[in-house]
Amino acid sequence: MATHGSLTKAGKVRGQTPKVEGRKKIGTNSGLKHKSNFRKRLVLNRFPGQNKPGQRRKRR
């Protein structure tokens, strides 16, 4: 079986590229999401999420 390129050249381009530091990830405030879900579910008597019973399309 023929190989495409020799194994001695493996990783050549990746080794040549300069290292770039990634951005620091800022976490989301999960308490706010839980609070909004609590409010929808218990205070407003709704269902949070995409599959809300009143908004689902009916199949033809």
C-alpha positions in Angstrom: 0.0 0.0 0.0 1.4 3.4 -1.0 1.6 6.2 1.6 1.0 9.8 0.9 4.1 11.5 2.2 6.8 10.2 4.5 6.3 9.8 8.2 9.4 11.9 8.9 7.4 15.0 7.7 4.4 14.3 10.0 3.5 17.3 12.1 5.7 19.7 10.1 3.1 22.4 9.7 1.7 22.2 13.2 5.2 22.5 14.6 6.0 25.6 12.5 2.9 27.6 13.5 3.3 30.0 16.4 1.5 29.2 19.6 -1.5 31.4 20.1 -3.0 31.7 23.6 -6.7 31.1 23.8 -9.2 33.5 25.3 -10.2 32.9 28.9 -13.6 31.4 29.0 -16.1 33.2 31.1 -18.7 30.8 32.7 -22.4 31.6 32.5 -24.3 32.3 35.6 -26.3 29.1 35.9 -28.3 30.4 38.9 -30.0 32.9 36.6 -31.0 30.1 34.2 -32.4 28.0 37.0 -34.3 31.1 38.4 -35.9 31.8 35.0 -36.9 28.1 34.7 -38.3 28.1 38.2 -40.3 31.3 37.4 -41.6 29.8 34.1 -42.5 26.5 35.6 -44.0 27.4 39.0 -45.0 31.1 38.8 -46.3 31.3 35.2 -47.3 27.6 34.9 -45.4 27.2 31.6 -42.9 24.6 30.3 -39.4 25.9 29.7 -37.5 24.7 26.6 -38.2 24.2 22.9 -40.9 21.6 23.1 -43.6 23.8 24.7 -47.0 22.1 24.4 -48.7 25.1 22.9 -46.1 25.9 20.3 -45.6 22.5 18.8 -46.5 22.2 15.2 -48.9 19.6 14.1 -48.0 17.1 11.4 -50.0 17.2 8.2 
